[in-house]
Structures are given as C-alpha cells and as structure tokens.
Amino acid sequence: MTIRIEMLSPALGAEVTGIDLREPVDDAARKTVLEAWYEHHLLVFPGQVLNDADHLRACEIFGAIQPERLNPHLADDANPAVHFVSNIREDGILPHGDIVFHMDQMQYDKPSQAMSLCGIDIPSKGGETKFSNSHLAYDALPDDVKKRLEGLRAENAYLYYSPNMMRKVAAREEEAPRAIHPVIRTHPVTGRKAIYVNRLLSDRIIGMDVAESDALLGILFRQIEEDRFIYEHTWRVGDVLVWDNRSLLHARNTYDSKNERRQLRRIAIVGDVPY
C-alpha cells in the first residue's frame, strides 16, 4: 500500500494511512514517516491493532526505547518500557482529571525525544489530548523578548506521588527529580528553536529573583497556550500517536473517570541533552 500523509491542522499534526504497524517497516517507509514527523511533529496512525511488541517495534522507527524512569514499579512486568495511562488498571498512571500543558521528563538531564500513546479504551466524551507547537510559539514572540531569552536556563522538577501531582505548589519536595535546561531549545535535527518551559514542571529561571522569573515564565506559558498553536485530538480505539517531545507540549482534558473507561498504552523514546 502507498503511505498517505494528511495534515490535521495548520498548527501541527498529520494522519498517516497506508501502513500497518504490525508489520516491519522498510527503509523507504521509515524515511517517509520520519520526514513527515519532523515536518508535522505529531503523527496519528489510525485503525491500528497492536499488542505490546508491535507497539514497541513501531516506536523503534523514531529511536531507541526508553525504559520507564519515574515510575518503574508501575511498568509492565514483561517490558520496563511499557506503561498504561489508565483508570482501570492497578498499575495505571494518571488516571483522573485534566493535566496542564507540559513536555515529558524535563526533570531529567536527557528528556525523552518522543512519546507514543495507543488508544485501547476510549471514553464516550472527554479525555482529549491537546498539543501545542512550541516552535510556532517561539517564532511569534516579539524580537525584544527573544533577545531577552537568549542564554537563559530554567529548573524543572516533578514527582508523581506528590501533593502537587497535577498542580505546582510553592515549594517542591526535596526528593523530586530536577534538571536545568535552556529556556529556548534548539531542535537537533531541524535546527528550529522552541520555547522549552511549561506550567507543570518549570519552577524558576536561574539567576532571577522570584518576581522577575514568575513574570517572564508567565509570558511564555501564556504564549504556548494560545489557541492558534494548538491541535486537539479526539481519541478513537486503535489510534497510535507519536509526537516529538522536543517540539510539542501536550495536555489532557478531564473526563468522567468514575463511569468511563480510559486506557492508553504509553512508550517513550530515548532523548539527548537539550541545548
């Protein structure tokens, strides 16, 4: 079959059809998929029927698989890289509520370069995943703000089992993993710059007092959350999403987790040190 790529929105995203991810991907198909990924940052493969091994093999198109670091005790017994975002499994993570915009694993020196989710159980409404194009958000900043951001670095921290699991509080727990990264990140393949802070993980800009740091972070948070940079994905069973965690932020809408089932398989791809 011929691989077809169709844009999902002006901001980001493309749907990829004509490929069965249960089958090995040859070099030509891999090249086509990666070129589309670097252009659109998010790829949606609809109608896939994948087991854990199929999903892992498909993710290898984008890089080496990252074993779970934050919640290794909740990873799948058969493979430490397989997690489930779920409200129906005892080992499920992030089962309830909405989640603010963020990039995954910024509390580590080498955040994952990509993330993938596969839709298994989908609620009748709610639970959509929103994505924001951090490259476009940076491009739209005024020149004086861009200049002010040059060379700045921010501290990022996160702890899943925490009173601030979904919302930051004034002080982070001492044991929370944390890392310092550039406020503006350069993509290692495309060379494009992106805003690299977010409400969930970014606490402070190094070298600034609290008021100045909070004010500048607030400008950036509001910028990356503008509607013009966002695509919202409504899940279907069999959707496989892979997004560039260096280019996009993501967030989740709330849903009725008491009466609806929601289960997504989650796999991360090894990343590198941001610059």
N, C-alpha and C positions, 0 to 999 in steps of 0.2 A: 504494500500500500504506500501511497505517497503521503509524506508528512505535510500537514497543513497548519499554518500559524495564523491566527486571527486576533487582532488587538481587542482587548476588553475595555479599555478606557483611554482617554487622551493622556492621563497621568502615568499609567503603568499597567502592566499585565498583558498576557496573551494566552489564548487557549490553543492547545496543541492536540490535534487529532491525527489519525492515520498511523498510530503507533500503539503497540501492545506491550506494556511494560513487563509482562510476564516472560517475554522473550528477550534474549540477549540483543544488545544494540550494537550494530556495526560502526566502523569509524565514520562513515559518511553521515549516518543518522546522528551520531554523537556530536559531530561538528555542527550540524544544523540546529540541534537542540541548544547547544552552548551558545551559538551566535544569537539565537532568539532570546536566551536567558540574559546575556549581557546587554541586549538592547532593551528588553522589557522588564527585567529584574524579577518578575514573578511569572511562572508558567503554571497553567492549570491543565492537567491531563484528565479529562472526564471519562466516566464509564469504565474505570479500571477495576479489576477483581484481583487483588493482590494479597498473598499471605506475607508473613514477616520476611521470609527470604527473598521474595520477589521485590518487595519494597526496598530492602537493603541493597539489592543488586541495582535497582533503578537509580538509587541515590548515588551510587558509585560513578555515575556519569559526571557528577559535579565535583567529586573529590573523595578523599578518604573518610571513612565513617568515624564519627567521634563518640566514644563510649560516654555514658552519662557521668557528669561530674557533680552536679548539685544534689541529686537525689539517687545515688547509685543503689540504695537499698530498695528503691521502687522500680528499678529497671527490670525488664523481662528476664526470667531465670535462664532462658536459653541464649539470650544475647544482651549484653550490657548496654547496647546502643538503642534498644527498642523501649520506648516509653508509651504510655497511653494517657492522653488528656481525656479524662472520663469521670462521670459521676455514677457509674455503675460497676466499677471495679475497685476492690480494696487497695490495689496498687496504683490507682489512677491519680493523676496530678491535676491541679487547677480545676476542680470540679464545679465550682459555683461562681456566679456573678460576672460582672464585667471586669475587664483588665485594661488599664490605660496604655497609651502608646509607649512602645519600648523596642529596643533591639536586644536579642537574646545574648546572654552570657558575657555581657560587658564587664562583669565583676572579675573576669579572668584576664590574664595578660594576653592570651590568644583566644579571643571570642570565636565562636563558630562562624564560618564564612557563609553557611547556608543552612536553612531549616526546611524540613518537609513534613507535611501532615497528610494523612489519608483518611477520608471520611468513611466511617463504619456504621455508626448510629447517629442520625441527624434529627434534632427536634423539629416539630412542625413549624415553629417560628422562633426567632431569636437565635443567639449564638453565632451571628455572622462575624467574620474576621475582616477587619479593616486594615488596609495597607496605605502607608504614606511614602511618597517618593522624596527621599531626603536630598537627592541631587537637585531636583527642581526647586525644592525649598531653599537650598543654598543659592542657586542661580538667581532667585528672585530677591535676595537680600540687597539692601542699598549698599553701594560701594564703601561708604564710610564704616558700616557695620562689618563688612567683610574684612576691611583693613584692621579693625579693632580686634577681630577674632584670630588674626594670624599669630601662630605660636602658642596660643592658649591651650591649657590642658585641664581636664576635669576628673574628679574622683567619682567612681561608680561603685555601688555596693548593693548586695541583695542577699537575703536569707529567706528561703521558702517557709520554713516553720518559724514564724515570727508574728508579733502583733501588727507589724507593718507589711504583712504579706502582699497586700494589694495597694496600700497607700503609705507613702512615706510619713515618718514622724520626725520630731526634731533631732533625735539622736539615734544613730544606728547602733545595733548590738556590736560589741567588740569582735565577736566571732564571725560576723558576716564577711564572706569573701569580698575583696575590694581590689580594684585596679585603677590606675590612672591612664587616660587615653587622650589623644588630641580632641579638642572641641570640633575641629573640622578635619575629617578623614579623607585621604586620597585613595580611590579605588586602585588596587594593584594591577588590574588588567586594563581597564578603560582610561585610567588617569583622571576621571571625574572626581570633583570634590563633593562632599556631603556633610550636612550637619550631623554630628555624632554625639548628641546628648539626648536625654529623654526624661520624662517626669518620673518614671518608675525607678530608675537606677541612678541617675546623675544627681549627686548631692551638692557639689560645690566646685567652683573654678579655682584652681590652685593660685595662690598669691593675691587673691582679692579678699576684702572683708565681706562679711555675710551679706550685708545690704547690697553691695555692688554686684556680688556673684548672683544673688537671687534675682536682681533686676535684669541682668543680662541673660541668665538662663530662662527667665520668663519670656523675654522677647523671642528666644529660639524655640521654646516649647510652643508658643502660640503660632509661630511661623510654620512649623512642621505639621501642625494640626489643622491647617486651613483646608477647607473642602476641595479647593482646586488641585491639591496634590494627592487626593485620596481616591482609592478604589475600594468598594465594599463587596466582599464575596459572600454570596448566599450559598451555603453548602448543599451538595447532593451526595447521596451514597455513591461511592466509587470515585469521587473527586480525589486526585492526588495533586497537591500543591507543593512547589519548590520555589523558595524565594531567596534572593541574595540578601543576607543579613548585614552586609556592608552598605547596602543601598536603600533598604526599606525598613521602616518601623512598622509594627503591627499592633493591633488592639482587638479586643473582643467585646461584642455587645452581650448584655445579660440575657438570660433565658430562664424558663421555668424548670429549674433543676430538681424540684420536688416531684414533678409529674411527667417530665420529659426525659428521654434518654439521649445522651450525647457522648460519643466515643470517637476519638481520632487517634490513629497511630502516629507517633512522633519520632523523627530521626534527625540527628544533627550531623553536619559535615565539618571536618577539621578546618580551622582557620589559621590566621597568621597574626603577627603583631601589627596593630594599626599604626599608620603614620600619616 
